[in-house]
């Protein structure tokens, strides 16, 4: 082999390549350290969690809790079903046959190891249980189940420990399954009024006044118990007004509308006279369009009530939990007419509007009365949350963002918070490195998202 001296051009190319590699290495190292500092800073913040569905201890009475109890109430279960798993039945979970449960669910847990649902669920156990395995297995689920059972034998002590260890200050709790309940433990929870039943019940008068109708979240039965039965639309609105008063007396922080799970977010204006005439007719005689008109009227009434009471309205937009639904019902732009009609109302849009994240950000940018909660977006797709938040920070002032977990058990809420902090730190670190903001500003944005914005916006009696 004959050696030949490299040309000046070749030598320059080599030096250029070496310099480029060194530059990229320095950038990667700096990126990592910037991210690490911001991520560590996020862990110092006592988090105001603006949306949860935590179930309090009496609701677990009579249950022998294990890993599959938490799995059944988690988002991860939907991925298992999507992969082909049978639905996880309550009876099977309560029997505690871990061998049989793994046989039915285990293969689909493995198929879901790539998803954000899986990763954030795992993250909660890493922090709270010291879980260090890379994935869930038949053997470590048995170990986790024993730990879960032991923890929930002493539920109050466990919850206090987990709540503080995760770094929460307070959680907003939406009890959609018991929407008229106002009793919560104020050490951990702030009260949210889920107004779905007020909207849907207005078009189902006969169904909800029948003798065998369910009592929970039933405004007609509640009014009867108060000695004020509902006969007319005026009666209905008076009963709804009394519920508003009850929630205000119990320090409600906001309202919640998650109706996209059952209908479109398109709420057309309907006159009081038209609503009165429709309400006077038997519900069974109403067409689908007429029932929608009554419900639309009721939500407009609620918005006006929210303005009078000084309460904001949280709105589910975008992806729908579970398996199978009408995605188009939840499109953020369907709400545009409400934002125009009610500039004095305050609306908080949820979930990044995924997959319409750009649309969601545009609404937050366009309207002073529209705010954005990153709740659940990192769990749906961590990478979509990174892309989406980067875009949102290009478009929307940072005082308009909140964060929430949207889970039923403290273990999953903890994993949700870890993912939320990871996403925010990653996006802000990238923006610092690109010269879009200083690291001091990135810290301020982090604190605003996870704490200060919610305290100010919801008028919480907590020091920022």
C-alpha positions as CSV (number, residue, x, y, z in Angstrom):
1,X,0.0,0.0,0.0
2,X,1.4,3.4,-1.0
3,X,0.8,6.3,1.4
4,X,0.1,9.6,-0.2
5,X,0.0,13.0,1.5
6,X,-3.5,14.3,1.9
7,X,-4.4,17.4,0.0
8,X,-5.0,20.7,1.8
9,X,-8.7,20.3,1.0
10,X,-8.8,16.9,2.5
11,X,-6.9,18.1,5.6
12,X,-9.3,21.0,6.0
13,X,-12.3,18.6,5.6
14,X,-10.9,16.3,8.4
15,X,-10.4,19.3,10.8
16,X,-13.8,20.5,10.0
17,X,-15.3,17.1,10.7
18,X,-13.4,16.8,13.9
19,X,-14.5,20.3,15.0
20,X,-18.1,19.6,14.1
21,X,-18.1,16.4,16.1
22,X,-16.5,18.2,19.1
23,X,-19.1,21.0,18.8
24,X,-22.0,18.5,18.7
25,X,-20.6,16.7,21.7
26,X,-20.3,20.0,23.6
27,X,-23.9,20.8,22.7
28,X,-25.2,17.4,23.7
29,X,-23.3,17.7,27.0
30,X,-24.7,21.2,27.6
31,X,-28.2,20.1,26.6
32,X,-28.0,17.3,29.2
33,X,-26.8,19.6,31.9
34,X,-29.4,22.3,31.1
35,X,-32.1,19.7,31.2
36,X,-30.8,18.2,34.4
37,X,-30.8,21.6,36.2
38,X,-34.3,22.4,35.0
39,X,-35.6,19.0,35.9
40,X,-34.0,19.2,39.4
41,X,-35.6,22.6,39.8
42,X,-39.0,21.2,38.9
43,X,-38.7,18.8,41.8
44,X,-38.3,21.7,44.3
45,X,-41.8,23.0,43.4
46,X,-44.8,22.2,45.5
47,X,-47.2,21.4,42.7
48,X,-50.8,22.7,42.3
49,X,-52.4,19.9,40.4
50,X,-55.4,21.4,38.5
51,X,-57.2,18.2,37.6
52,X,-57.6,14.7,39.2
53,X,-60.2,12.0,39.8
54,X,-58.8,10.7,43.0
55,X,-61.1,8.3,44.8
56,X,-61.1,8.7,48.6
57,X,-60.8,5.9,51.1
58,X,-64.4,5.0,51.7
59,X,-64.8,4.2,48.0
60,X,-62.2,1.4,48.4
61,X,-64.0,-0.3,51.3
62,X,-64.4,-4.0,50.9
63,X,-61.8,-4.2,48.2
64,X,-58.6,-6.2,48.5
65,X,-56.3,-4.0,46.5
66,X,-53.5,-5.4,44.3
67,X,-51.6,-4.4,41.2
68,X,-54.6,-5.1,38.9
69,X,-56.8,-2.9,41.0
70,X,-54.6,0.1,40.0
71,X,-54.2,-1.2,36.5
72,X,-58.0,-1.5,36.0
73,X,-58.4,2.2,37.0
74,X,-55.4,3.3,34.9
75,X,-55.1,4.6,31.3
76,X,-52.7,1.7,30.6
77,X,-55.7,-0.7,30.6
78,X,-57.0,0.9,27.4
79,X,-53.7,0.1,25.7
80,X,-54.0,-3.5,26.7
81,X,-57.5,-3.7,25.3
82,X,-56.3,-2.0,22.1
83,X,-53.6,-4.7,21.8
84,X,-56.3,-7.4,22.2
85,X,-56.6,-8.1,25.9
86,X,-59.9,-9.0,27.5
87,X,-61.5,-6.3,29.6
88,X,-60.3,-6.4,33.2
89,X,-63.4,-7.4,35.3
90,X,-63.8,-6.1,38.8
91,X,-64.8,-9.5,40.2
92,X,-61.6,-11.1,38.8
93,X,-59.5,-8.3,40.3
94,X,-61.1,-8.6,43.7
95,X,-60.6,-12.4,43.8
96,X,-56.9,-11.6,43.6
97,X,-55.9,-14.6,41.4
98,X,-52.6,-13.1,40.3
99,X,-51.7,-16.2,38.3
100,X,-54.9,-16.1,36.3
101,X,-54.8,-12.3,35.9
102,X,-51.3,-12.5,34.5
103,X,-52.2,-15.2,32.1
104,X,-55.0,-13.0,30.7
105,X,-53.3,-9.6,30.9
106,X,-49.5,-10.3,30.9
107,X,-49.0,-10.8,27.1
108,X,-50.7,-7.5,26.4
109,X,-48.8,-5.7,29.1
110,X,-45.7,-6.8,27.2
111,X,-47.1,-5.5,23.9
112,X,-47.7,-2.1,25.5
113,X,-44.1,-1.6,26.8
114,X,-43.5,1.0,24.1
115,X,-46.4,3.4,25.0
116,X,-46.5,6.5,27.2
117,X,-49.3,5.0,29.1
118,X,-47.0,2.2,30.1
119,X,-44.0,4.3,30.9
120,X,-45.8,6.9,33.1
121,X,-47.6,4.1,35.0
122,X,-44.2,2.5,35.6
123,X,-42.7,5.8,36.7
124,X,-45.1,6.2,39.6
125,X,-44.0,2.8,41.1
126,X,-40.4,3.7,40.6
127,X,-40.7,6.8,42.8
128,X,-43.2,5.5,45.4
129,X,-42.2,1.9,45.7
130,X,-38.5,1.9,44.7
131,X,-39.4,-0.3,41.7
132,X,-36.3,-0.7,39.6
133,X,-37.1,-3.4,37.0
134,X,-37.4,-2.3,33.4
135,X,-40.9,-3.6,33.0
136,X,-43.7,-5.4,34.7
137,X,-43.4,-9.2,35.0
138,X,-45.4,-12.0,36.5
139,X,-43.0,-12.2,39.4
140,X,-42.6,-8.5,40.2
141,X,-46.3,-7.9,39.9
142,X,-46.8,-10.4,42.8
143,X,-44.2,-8.4,44.8
144,X,-45.9,-5.1,44.0
145,X,-49.3,-6.5,44.8
146,X,-48.1,-7.4,48.3
147,X,-46.7,-3.9,48.8
148,X,-49.9,-2.3,47.5
149,X,-52.0,-4.4,49.8
150,X,-49.8,-3.5,52.8
151,X,-49.9,0.2,51.9
152,X,-53.7,0.3,51.5
153,X,-54.2,-1.5,54.8
154,X,-53.1,1.8,56.3
155,X,-54.6,4.0,53.7
156,X,-54.5,7.4,55.4
157,X,-50.9,7.1,56.3
158,X,-49.9,5.8,52.9
159,X,-51.8,8.5,51.1
160,X,-50.1,11.2,53.2
161,X,-46.7,9.8,52.6
162,X,-47.2,9.3,48.8
163,X,-48.8,12.7,48.3
164,X,-45.9,14.5,50.0
165,X,-43.2,12.3,48.4
166,X,-44.6,13.0,44.9
167,X,-44.4,16.7,45.6
168,X,-48.1,17.8,45.6
169,X,-49.5,20.8,47.4
170,X,-53.1,20.4,46.4
171,X,-55.2,18.5,43.9
172,X,-58.4,19.6,42.1
173,X,-60.8,16.7,42.2
174,X,-63.5,16.1,39.6
175,X,-65.9,13.5,41.0
176,X,-67.8,12.8,37.8
177,X,-69.2,9.5,39.3
178,X,-70.6,11.5,42.2
179,X,-70.9,14.9,40.7
180,X,-73.1,16.6,43.4
181,X,-70.9,15.5,46.3
182,X,-69.2,18.5,48.1
183,X,-67.4,16.6,50.8
184,X,-63.7,16.3,50.3
185,X,-60.6,16.2,52.5
186,X,-59.2,19.7,52.2
187,X,-55.8,18.6,53.3
188,X,-55.3,17.2,49.9
189,X,-58.2,18.2,47.6
190,X,-59.9,21.2,46.2
191,X,-63.5,20.8,45.0
192,X,-64.5,20.9,41.3
193,X,-68.2,20.9,40.2
194,X,-68.7,18.5,37.2
195,X,-71.7,20.1,35.4
196,X,-72.3,17.2,33.0
197,X,-75.4,16.0,34.8
198,X,-77.0,19.4,34.7
199,X,-76.7,19.5,31.0
200,X,-77.6,15.9,30.1
201,X,-80.5,15.6,32.6
202,X,-82.5,18.4,31.2
203,X,-83.4,16.2,28.2
204,X,-84.2,13.1,30.2
205,X,-86.9,14.2,32.6
206,X,-89.0,11.0,32.5
207,X,-86.0,8.7,32.7
208,X,-84.7,10.4,35.8
209,X,-88.0,10.8,37.6
210,X,-89.0,7.2,37.3
211,X,-89.3,5.3,40.6
212,X,-86.3,3.0,39.8
213,X,-84.1,5.8,38.5
214,X,-80.6,6.1,40.0
215,X,-80.4,8.7,42.8
216,X,-76.8,9.7,42.4
217,X,-76.2,12.8,40.3
218,X,-80.0,13.0,39.8
219,X,-81.2,16.6,40.0
220,X,-84.9,15.6,39.9
221,X,-84.5,13.3,42.9
222,X,-82.5,15.9,44.8
223,X,-85.1,18.5,44.2
224,X,-87.8,16.1,45.5
225,X,-85.8,15.4,48.6
226,X,-85.7,19.2,49.1
227,X,-89.5,19.4,48.8
228,X,-89.2,21.4,45.5
229,X,-90.1,19.0,42.7
230,X,-89.2,20.0,39.2
231,X,-92.2,20.6,37.0
232,X,-91.1,23.4,34.7
233,X,-88.0,24.8,33.2
234,X,-88.0,27.5,35.8
235,X,-88.0,24.8,38.5
236,X,-85.1,23.1,36.8
237,X,-83.0,26.2,36.6
238,X,-83.8,27.1,40.3
239,X,-82.6,23.6,41.4
240,X,-79.4,24.1,39.3
241,X,-78.9,27.5,41.0
242,X,-79.2,25.9,44.4
243,X,-76.5,23.4,43.5
244,X,-74.2,26.3,42.4
245,X,-74.8,27.9,45.8
246,X,-74.1,24.7,47.6
247,X,-70.8,24.3,45.8
248,X,-69.8,27.9,46.4
249,X,-70.4,27.4,50.1
250,X,-68.0,24.5,50.0
251,X,-65.2,26.6,48.3
252,X,-65.5,25.2,44.7
253,X,-62.6,26.3,42.6
254,X,-64.1,25.7,39.1
255,X,-66.6,23.9,36.9
256,X,-65.8,20.9,34.6
257,X,-67.4,19.9,31.3
258,X,-66.4,16.5,29.9
259,X,-69.4,16.1,27.7
260,X,-67.3,15.3,24.6
261,X,-67.4,11.7,25.7
262,X,-71.1,11.6,24.9
263,X,-71.9,14.4,22.5
264,X,-70.4,17.1,20.3
265,X,-68.8,20.3,21.8
266,X,-70.9,22.3,19.4
267,X,-73.3,24.3,21.7
268,X,-75.6,26.4,19.6
269,X,-77.5,29.4,21.0
270,X,-81.2,28.5,22.0
271,X,-83.7,31.0,23.2
272,X,-85.4,30.7,26.6
273,X,-88.8,30.4,25.0
274,X,-87.8,27.6,22.7
275,X,-86.2,25.7,25.7
276,X,-89.3,26.3,27.8
277,X,-91.5,24.8,25.1
278,X,-89.2,21.8,24.6
279,X,-88.9,21.1,28.4
280,X,-92.7,21.1,28.7
281,X,-92.9,18.2,26.3
282,X,-92.3,14.5,27.4
283,X,-88.6,13.7,26.9
284,X,-89.5,10.6,25.0
285,X,-91.2,12.7,22.3
286,X,-88.1,14.8,21.6
287,X,-86.0,14.2,18.6
288,X,-82.2,14.0,18.9
289,X,-81.9,17.5,17.6
290,X,-84.5,18.8,20.1
291,X,-82.7,17.1,23.0
292,X,-79.4,18.6,21.8
293,X,-81.1,22.0,21.7
294,X,-82.2,21.7,25.4
295,X,-78.7,20.7,26.4
296,X,-77.2,23.5,24.4
297,X,-79.5,26.0,26.1
298,X,-78.4,24.6,29.5
299,X,-74.7,24.9,28.9
300,X,-75.2,28.5,27.8
301,X,-77.1,29.1,31.0
302,X,-74.2,27.5,33.0
303,X,-71.7,29.8,31.2
304,X,-73.7,32.9,32.2
305,X,-73.9,31.5,35.8
306,X,-70.2,30.9,35.8
307,X,-69.6,34.6,35.0
308,X,-71.9,35.7,37.8
309,X,-70.2,33.4,40.3
310,X,-66.6,34.1,39.1
311,X,-65.9,30.5,38.3
312,X,-63.9,29.3,35.3
313,X,-65.0,26.3,33.2
314,X,-62.6,23.4,32.4
315,X,-63.4,21.6,29.1
316,X,-62.3,18.3,27.9
317,X,-61.0,18.6,24.3
318,X,-59.2,16.1,22.0
319,X,-58.5,12.5,22.7
320,X,-61.1,10.4,24.5
321,X,-60.0,7.9,27.2
322,X,-60.9,4.3,26.9
323,X,-61.6,2.4,23.7
324,X,-63.9,3.5,21.0
325,X,-65.7,6.8,20.6
326,X,-66.4,9.7,18.2
327,X,-63.2,11.7,18.2
328,X,-64.6,14.5,16.1
329,X,-67.0,15.4,19.0
330,X,-64.1,16.7,21.0
331,X,-62.4,19.0,18.4
332,X,-61.4,22.3,20.2
333,X,-62.5,24.6,17.4
334,X,-66.1,23.5,18.0
335,X,-66.0,25.8,21.0
336,X,-65.0,28.9,19.1
337,X,-68.5,30.4,19.1
338,X,-68.7,30.3,22.9
339,X,-65.4,32.1,23.2
340,X,-66.7,34.8,21.0
341,X,-70.1,35.1,22.7
342,X,-68.9,35.1,26.3
343,X,-65.7,37.2,26.5
344,X,-66.2,37.6,30.3
345,X,-66.3,33.9,30.9
346,X,-63.0,32.0,31.5
347,X,-62.4,28.7,29.8
348,X,-59.6,26.2,30.4
349,X,-59.0,23.7,27.6
350,X,-57.6,20.3,28.4
351,X,-55.3,17.7,27.0
352,X,-53.6,19.8,24.3
353,X,-56.6,19.1,22.2
354,X,-54.6,16.1,20.8
355,X,-54.5,15.4,17.9
356,X,-55.5,19.0,17.1
357,X,-52.7,20.5,19.2
358,X,-52.1,23.4,16.8
359,X,-55.7,24.3,16.8
360,X,-55.8,24.2,20.6
361,X,-52.7,26.5,20.8
362,X,-54.3,28.9,18.3
363,X,-57.4,29.3,20.5
364,X,-55.2,30.0,23.5
365,X,-53.4,32.7,21.5
366,X,-56.5,34.3,20.0
367,X,-58.7,34.6,23.1
368,X,-57.7,36.4,26.4
369,X,-60.4,34.3,28.1
370,X,-59.0,30.9,26.9
371,X,-56.4,29.1,29.0
372,X,-54.5,25.9,28.4
373,X,-54.0,22.9,30.8
374,X,-51.4,20.4,29.7
375,X,-53.2,17.7,31.8
376,X,-52.9,14.2,30.4
377,X,-51.1,15.1,27.2
378,X,-47.7,13.7,28.3
379,X,-49.4,10.4,29.1
380,X,-51.2,10.2,25.8
381,X,-48.0,10.8,23.9
382,X,-44.8,12.1,25.5
383,X,-43.4,13.1,22.2
384,X,-46.6,14.8,21.1
385,X,-46.4,16.7,24.4
386,X,-42.8,17.8,23.6
387,X,-43.7,19.0,20.1
388,X,-47.0,20.5,21.3
389,X,-45.6,22.5,24.2
390,X,-42.7,23.8,22.1
391,X,-45.3,25.1,19.6
392,X,-47.5,26.5,22.4
393,X,-44.6,28.4,24.0
394,X,-44.1,30.0,20.5
395,X,-47.7,31.2,20.5
396,X,-49.2,31.6,24.0
397,X,-48.0,33.8,26.9
398,X,-46.8,31.5,29.7
399,X,-49.2,32.8,32.4
400,X,-51.9,30.9,30.6
401,X,-50.7,27.3,31.3
402,X,-51.6,24.8,34.0
403,X,-50.8,21.2,34.7
404,X,-52.9,18.3,35.9
405,X,-52.6,14.5,36.4
406,X,-56.1,13.2,35.6
407,X,-55.8,9.9,37.4
408,X,-57.8,7.8,40.0
409,X,-54.9,6.5,42.2
410,X,-52.0,8.4,43.7
411,X,-49.5,6.0,42.1
412,X,-50.6,6.9,38.6
413,X,-50.9,10.6,39.5
414,X,-47.2,10.5,40.6
415,X,-46.2,8.9,37.3
416,X,-48.2,11.6,35.5
417,X,-46.3,14.4,37.4
418,X,-43.0,12.8,36.6
419,X,-43.8,12.8,32.9
420,X,-45.1,16.3,33.1
421,X,-41.9,17.6,34.6
422,X,-39.8,15.6,32.1
423,X,-41.7,17.2,29.2
424,X,-41.5,20.7,30.5
425,X,-37.8,20.5,31.4
426,X,-37.0,19.0,28.0
427,X,-38.8,21.6,26.0
428,X,-37.4,24.5,28.1
429,X,-33.9,23.1,27.9
430,X,-34.1,23.0,24.1
431,X,-35.4,26.6,24.0
432,X,-32.5,27.7,26.3
433,X,-30.0,26.0,24.1
434,X,-31.5,27.5,20.9
435,X,-31.2,31.0,22.5
436,X,-35.0,31.5,22.7
437,X,-34.9,32.1,26.5
438,X,-32.5,32.4,29.4
439,X,-32.3,29.6,32.0
440,X,-33.7,32.0,34.6
441,X,-36.8,32.5,32.4
442,X,-37.1,28.8,31.9
443,X,-37.2,28.3,35.7
444,X,-39.8,31.0,36.0
445,X,-41.9,29.3,33.3
446,X,-41.6,26.0,35.1
447,X,-42.8,27.5,38.4
448,X,-45.7,29.3,36.7
449,X,-46.9,26.1,35.0
450,X,-46.7,23.8,38.0
451,X,-47.8,26.3,40.7
452,X,-48.1,30.0,40.4
453,X,-50.5,30.3,37.5
454,X,-53.1,28.1,39.1
455,X,-52.9,29.9,42.5
456,X,-53.5,33.2,40.8
457,X,-56.1,32.1,38.2
458,X,-58.2,30.0,40.6
459,X,-57.8,32.5,43.5
460,X,-56.4,29.8,45.8
461,X,-55.6,30.8,49.4
462,X,-52.0,29.5,49.0
463,X,-48.8,31.5,49.0
464,X,-47.3,31.5,45.4
